[in-house]
Amino acid sequence: PTGPCTFAGTPDLVEAEPCGSADNSDCLLGETLPLNSIPALSTYLVSGNVYGECNLRDIDYYTFTLTSERNLQFDLKGQFGSQLIVRDISGGCPGVAVGTTITALPCSTATLSQLLQPGTYTVLVTTNAIFNNIPCGSSLTAYQLLVTDLAIPTGACCALDGSCSELTASQCAASF
């Protein structure tokens, strides 16, 4: 553990789980992020706390449902060595990992960008294998998770006749 980091911005959501409890430590109990309703190309900021004590670590789950394709970037910055995981839980828990597990050193940012299809997802925020020395009540438990809605990438989509259009990957797949 290191700390203290500097955090910026006013959170849109402050984690409701009190430090030391396990209220949102399961993908079915995660706090809801209203990412489906944020405007395109905007951000959503979450602040929370995790702990690592007595050979246990807190895992915070945040769930969200998308009704359309979205290109989302998740940036996690913690006072502690952190770990960020996104899972598709459309088929139930524990879900399927989306992208790779991203880790960061204390006060550094773990970033995962992913083009997500309609479905239900969970974001896991936790320590990077730290099970002690991050006690509740200390300055070492805080983190911020910034979610940014990015533009959906487009590219050349070409038909067999050689004609091409600028489309997203899902639009291209639906055209041929």
C-alpha positions as CSV (number, residue, x, y, z in Angstrom):
1,P,0.0,0.0,0.0
2,T,1.1,3.5,-0.8
3,G,-1.4,6.5,-0.9
4,P,-2.3,9.2,-0.7
5,C,-3.4,9.8,-4.3
6,T,-5.1,12.8,-5.6
7,F,-8.6,12.3,-7.0
8,A,-10.5,14.7,-9.3
9,G,-14.1,15.3,-10.1
10,T,-17.4,15.0,-8.3
11,P,-18.7,11.4,-8.3
12,D,-22.0,10.6,-10.0
13,L,-22.2,7.6,-7.6
14,V,-20.6,7.1,-4.2
15,E,-20.5,3.4,-3.2
16,A,-23.1,2.7,-0.6
17,E,-21.4,-0.3,1.0
18,P,-19.8,0.5,4.4
19,C,-16.1,-0.5,4.7
20,G,-15.8,-3.9,6.2
21,S,-19.2,-5.3,5.0
22,A,-19.8,-7.4,1.9
23,D,-23.1,-5.8,0.7
24,N,-21.9,-5.5,-3.0
25,S,-19.4,-8.3,-3.0
26,D,-21.3,-10.6,-5.5
27,C,-22.2,-10.1,-9.1
28,L,-25.9,-10.4,-8.3
29,L,-25.7,-7.8,-5.5
30,G,-23.6,-5.2,-7.3
31,E,-24.6,-1.6,-7.2
32,T,-26.3,-0.5,-10.5
33,L,-24.5,1.9,-12.9
34,P,-27.0,3.6,-15.2
35,L,-24.6,3.5,-18.2
36,N,-27.3,2.7,-20.7
37,S,-28.8,6.2,-20.1
38,I,-25.6,8.3,-20.1
39,P,-25.3,10.5,-23.1
40,A,-23.0,9.3,-25.9
41,L,-19.4,10.5,-25.5
42,S,-19.9,11.4,-21.8
43,T,-18.4,10.1,-18.5
44,Y,-19.7,8.6,-15.3
45,L,-17.6,8.8,-12.1
46,V,-17.8,6.3,-9.2
47,S,-16.0,6.6,-5.9
48,G,-15.7,3.8,-3.4
49,N,-13.5,2.0,-0.8
50,V,-12.1,-1.5,-0.6
51,Y,-10.2,-3.1,2.3
52,G,-7.7,-5.9,2.8
53,E,-7.5,-7.2,6.3
54,C,-7.2,-10.6,8.1
55,N,-6.3,-12.4,4.8
56,L,-9.5,-11.1,3.2
57,R,-10.0,-8.5,0.5
58,D,-13.1,-6.6,-0.5
59,I,-14.4,-6.9,-4.1
60,D,-16.9,-4.2,-5.2
61,Y,-19.2,-5.2,-8.1
62,Y,-21.0,-2.6,-10.3
63,T,-23.6,-4.0,-12.7
64,F,-25.1,-2.4,-15.8
65,T,-27.2,-3.3,-18.8
66,L,-26.8,-2.1,-22.3
67,T,-29.6,-2.1,-24.9
68,S,-27.3,-1.1,-27.7
69,E,-23.6,-1.4,-28.7
70,R,-21.4,0.9,-26.6
71,N,-17.6,1.5,-26.7
72,L,-16.7,1.9,-23.0
73,Q,-13.5,2.8,-21.3
74,F,-13.0,2.0,-17.6
75,D,-10.2,3.8,-15.7
76,L,-9.6,2.7,-12.1
77,K,-7.3,4.6,-9.8
78,G,-6.8,3.5,-6.2
79,Q,-4.7,4.3,-3.1
80,F,-3.7,0.6,-3.3
81,G,-2.4,-1.8,-6.0
82,S,-5.7,-2.3,-7.9
83,Q,-7.4,-4.8,-10.2
84,L,-10.1,-4.1,-12.7
85,I,-12.2,-6.9,-14.4
86,V,-15.3,-6.6,-16.6
87,R,-17.5,-9.7,-17.1
88,D,-20.5,-10.4,-19.3
89,I,-23.2,-11.8,-16.9
90,S,-26.0,-12.0,-19.5
91,G,-26.0,-15.8,-19.0
92,G,-25.7,-15.5,-15.2
93,C,-22.9,-15.4,-12.7
94,P,-20.0,-15.6,-12.5
95,G,-20.0,-14.5,-16.1
96,V,-17.4,-14.5,-18.9
97,A,-14.4,-12.2,-18.7
98,V,-14.5,-9.4,-21.3
99,G,-11.0,-8.3,-22.3
100,T,-8.2,-9.0,-19.8
101,T,-7.8,-8.4,-16.1
102,I,-6.0,-5.0,-15.7
103,T,-3.8,-4.2,-12.7
104,A,-2.2,-1.0,-11.6
105,L,0.3,0.2,-9.0
106,P,-1.0,2.4,-6.2
107,C,-2.0,5.9,-7.5
108,S,-1.7,4.7,-11.1
109,T,-4.5,4.0,-13.5
110,A,-5.8,0.6,-14.7
111,T,-7.5,1.2,-18.1
112,L,-9.7,-1.2,-20.0
113,S,-11.4,-0.2,-23.3
114,Q,-14.0,-2.5,-24.8
115,L,-16.6,-2.5,-27.5
116,L,-19.6,-4.1,-25.7
117,Q,-22.7,-5.6,-27.3
118,P,-26.2,-5.3,-25.8
119,G,-26.3,-7.4,-22.5
120,T,-25.7,-7.3,-18.8
121,Y,-22.2,-6.7,-17.4
122,T,-20.4,-6.3,-14.1
123,V,-17.3,-4.4,-13.3
124,L,-15.2,-5.7,-10.4
125,V,-13.0,-3.4,-8.4
126,T,-10.6,-4.9,-5.9
127,T,-7.0,-4.9,-4.7
128,N,-4.3,-6.6,-6.7
129,A,-3.9,-9.7,-4.5
130,I,-3.5,-7.6,-1.3
131,F,-5.2,-9.3,1.6
132,N,-3.8,-7.3,4.5
133,N,-2.5,-3.8,5.4
134,I,-5.5,-1.9,3.9
135,P,-7.6,-1.4,7.0
136,C,-11.0,0.2,7.1
137,G,-10.7,3.8,8.4
138,S,-7.3,4.3,6.8
139,S,-6.5,6.6,3.9
140,L,-5.5,3.5,1.8
141,T,-9.0,2.3,0.9
142,A,-10.2,4.9,-1.6
143,Y,-10.6,4.6,-5.3
144,Q,-12.2,6.2,-8.3
145,L,-13.7,4.4,-11.3
146,L,-14.3,6.6,-14.4
147,V,-16.4,5.2,-17.2
148,T,-16.1,7.0,-20.5
149,D,-18.4,6.4,-23.5
150,L,-16.2,6.5,-26.5
151,A,-17.1,6.7,-30.2
152,I,-17.8,3.3,-31.8
153,P,-14.9,2.6,-34.2
154,T,-15.8,2.4,-37.9
155,G,-13.9,1.1,-40.8
156,A,-14.2,0.0,-44.4
157,C,-16.8,-2.6,-44.9
158,C,-16.5,-4.1,-48.4
159,A,-19.0,-6.2,-50.4
160,L,-18.0,-9.0,-52.7
161,D,-18.5,-6.7,-55.7
162,G,-15.8,-4.4,-54.3
163,S,-18.0,-1.6,-53.1
164,C,-17.1,-0.3,-49.7
165,S,-18.8,1.7,-46.9
166,E,-17.7,3.2,-43.6
167,L,-19.5,1.1,-41.0
168,T,-19.1,-0.2,-37.4
169,A,-18.2,-3.9,-37.2
170,S,-21.7,-4.9,-36.1
171,Q,-23.3,-2.9,-39.0
172,C,-20.9,-4.5,-41.4
173,A,-21.7,-8.0,-40.1
174,A,-25.4,-7.3,-40.4
175,S,-25.0,-6.2,-44.0
176,F,-23.4,-9.3,-45.4
